[in-house]
Amino acid sequence: MPYALFSNNDRLSKAYPTEADVWKIARRSGLVVDAVSDEETAHPRPVLDNDYEIKPCQAEPNEDPARNKAEAERDAKLELEWAS
């Protein structure tokens, strides 16, 4: 089952093969922050900002989650090359 980024039950991203793929996209987009609780002061944990959620979803007709992942990885590589 593919996953996507949601806000208030509205799908905001393309569908990706795994939840981990969506976390990577969200982190690159600046939507992940480190949260610290009193018990975890030494080890902050990543959370999604602004009540975003990653949830399972149905891919849109003619949408290929694997292709979406490959395109996102290619775009991230291009961004690194431009930054160099």
C-alpha positions, 0 to 999 in steps of 0.5 A: 500500500502506498503512502502520502503526506496529509493535512486535515485528511487532504492529500498533499503529496504524490504517493510513494511506495513506503512510509519511509519514502514520504519521511525523506521527502518531508525532511527535504521539504523542511516539514520535519522538526526535532521534538524533545520531551522531558524523558528524551532530552538527550535524544530528540525524535523527528516529528512532522510540523504543522499537524502533517501526517503520513498515512496509507493511501490509494494511488491516483489512476495512472500514478506509479508510486515507484516512479514518484520515488525515482523522480524524487531521488533524481530531483534530490541528486540534482539539488545536491549537484547545483549546491556543489 
